[in-house]
Amino acid sequence: MIATNTLPHVRHVAMVSCVGARNEERSYCGRTCCGDMLKNALKLKEVDPDVEVSLFYRDLRSYGLMEDYYLKAREVGIEFLHYEPETRPQLDVEGDAIAVRYYNDALRDHEEARCDLVVLAVPIVPEGNEPLSRLLRVPLTTDGFFMEAHMKLRPYDFSTDGMFLCGLAHYPKSMREVIDQARGAALRAAIILSKDMVLCSGAVSQVDESRCTGCGLCAKACPYAALTMTEGTDTKVAAVTQAKCKGCGVCGPACPVDCITIHHSTDSQIDAEIDALTGAPHEVSEPRILAFLCNWCGAAAADNAGTSRISYPTAIRPIRVMCSGRVEAKSIYKAFRQGMDAVMIVGCHEVDCHYVSGIGETIRRVPYVKKEASRNRH
């Protein structure tokens, strides 16, 4: 309205921040709301120095250079009124008149202000991200924005190689931040485009096509769409695009005929580790626990415990796997058959899995394994 010169004459304008944000529905901060509110308030004062502007804020977050807006707003006489969530301003509308009822922290009393215009500062809300997330096999945060591979080490990358992230799809941010992040993402893409070839890890999966039944369960489980169904001799078979494969091993337990080999984490290697740990000497009085630890969270936590000189029970026998989704039911049954009293699987946080949906596969699989183990025991 200010930019198009269609704002009617007003004497008192109220602006309320954090509307629809930092609550049970949306826990995140809108980040740009406070800066935009200050900028608009200053523009109102510039157009009409006599207009009275009141800013109702919960926490004023004018970070970076936006702090200049705040300092200038105080100089030109803009009123700042703090509120808590339980005492947020209430509006009463009677025709063209708007009454704002609020609690004044400074005076410790309830007051009312008559306003010609009330402006609500609302956050940026993600829309349509979930279908795109499923299509591209990339994760979302609990707030519905796209999640980067690592906040500090890979801020422009998705966990899927060759895909990059920038702008408001990532999180609410100012135009300056959007441009800076877009430049970073473009440079990351340029690094890949400048290479004649891409070197892949040897820790990838391989399908025995002669045994594959073409059920497609492995392709559905793969977080990176590295497995696709192709035409075989008699029927469709699974094929691995090794450049996409991250070696998480989630596809292995999904295969009902056990025709997928995860190089550097084969079934025989895991079985050998179980044999070694179940055969190790132990105190008869203490229970023995076999722990499958994912490389990125569980094993890292155990390493941190060691370097921090934090002890954990010697009864725990750890096995490192790349992802908790790699743990098969037969490995758990084998541990119990060989005398383990309990099996523990430690993976990433559900909304921050290093392999996107690996921990989700574990969460879905474990109740079935527990039910089958209980049935066989009785």
Buried (B, 14 or more C-beta within 10 A) or exposed (E): EEEEEEBEEBEBBBBBBBBBBBEEEBEBBBBBBBBBBBBBBBEBBEEBEEBBBBBBBBEBBBEEEBEEBBEBBEEEEBBBBBBEEEEBBEBEEEEEEBBBEBBEEEEEEEEEBEBBBBBBBBBBBBEEBEEEBEEBBBBBBEBBBBBBBEEEEBBBBBBBBEBBBBBBEBBBBBEEBBEEBBEBBEEBBEEEEEEEEEEBEEBBBBBBBEEBBBBBBBBEBBBBBBBBBEEBEEEBBBBBBBBBBBBBBBBBBBBEEEBBBBBEBBBEEBEEBBEEBBEEEBEEEEEBBBBBBBBBBBBBBBEEEEEEEEEEEEBBBBBBBBBBBBBBBBBBBBBBEBEBEEBBBBBBEEEBBBBBBBBBBBBEBBEEBEEEBEEEEE
